[in-house]
Amino acid sequence: MINDEIWEYCRLNKITNIDEFIIKLVKQGFTIEKYGATPKAQVVERIVEKVITNDDEIKKLHEELQLEKAKNIDLIKKLDHKEKMRDIYGES
C-alpha cells in the first residue's frame, strides 16, 4: 500500500527519479528516528548573587537585565523564524 502511495505522490508531483526520492525518504525517516522529530533547545541559566548597596547600582542592574531580556526575545524570534523555514523533516 505504501508503495502505491509513493508512486502516486511521485506521479502527481512529477518526480521522475523515484529510487532517489525513496532513498531521500528513508534518510529523513532515519534522521527523525535517530534525533527526534524536533530539535531540543538547550537552556542556559546564569545565577548571580550580589548585595546591592545604592540606587545607582540598582538602576544599572535593571538596565542590564532589560538588555538581556531584549537579547533573549530577539534570539527566540530568530529561532521561531528558522523553525518556520524548515520543512517537517528538519531540512531547509
C-alpha positions in Angstrom: 0.0 0.0 0.0 2.8 2.5 0.9 4.5 1.7 -2.5 1.3 2.7 -4.3 1.1 5.9 -2.3 4.7 6.8 -3.1 4.2 6.1 -6.8 1.0 8.2 -6.8 2.7 11.0 -5.0 5.6 10.9 -7.5 3.2 10.9 -10.4 1.2 13.9 -9.1 4.4 15.9 -8.2 6.2 14.9 -11.5 9.1 13.2 -9.6 10.9 11.2 -12.2 13.8 9.6 -10.2 11.6 7.6 -7.8 14.5 5.5 -6.5 16.4 8.6 -5.5 13.2 10.0 -3.9 12.7 6.9 -1.9 16.3 7.0 -0.6 15.7 10.6 0.5 12.6 9.5 2.4 14.5 6.7 4.1 17.3 9.0 5.2 14.8 11.6 6.5 12.9 8.9 8.4 16.1 7.6 9.9 17.2 11.1 10.9 13.9 11.6 12.7 14.2 8.2 14.4 17.8 8.9 15.5 17.5 12.5 16.6 13.8 13.0 17.2 11.1 15.0 15.3 12.2 18.4 16.6 15.4 19.8 17.8 15.6 20.3 21.5 16.8 23.8 22.7 19.4 23.9 25.3 18.6 26.2 28.2 21.4 28.2 29.8 20.9 29.9 33.1 23.2 32.3 34.9 22.5 32.8 38.6 24.1 35.9 40.1 24.0 36.8 43.8 25.1 40.3 44.8 24.3 42.7 47.7 23.0 45.9 46.2 24.1 49.0 48.2 22.8 52.0 46.3 20.2 53.3 43.8 22.7 53.8 41.0 23.7 50.2 41.2 20.1 49.1 41.2 19.4 51.2 38.1 22.4 49.8 36.3 21.5 46.2 37.1 17.9 46.9 36.0 19.2 48.3 32.6 21.4 45.2 32.2 18.5 42.9 32.9 16.3 44.7 30.4 19.1 44.4 27.8 19.4 40.7 28.4 15.7 40.2 28.2 15.7 42.0 24.8 18.5 39.8 23.6 16.6 36.7 24.6 13.4 37.9 22.9 15.4 38.5 19.7 17.0 35.1 19.9 13.6 33.4 20.3 12.2 35.3 17.3 15.2 34.2 15.2 14.7 30.6 16.3 11.0 30.7 15.6 11.7 32.1 12.1 14.3 29.4 11.4 11.8 26.7 12.5 9.2 28.1 10.1 11.8 27.9 7.3 12.3 24.2 7.8 10.1 21.6 6.4 8.6 18.8 8.6 11.8 16.8 8.2 14.1 19.4 9.6 15.6 20.3 6.3 15.9 23.8 4.9 
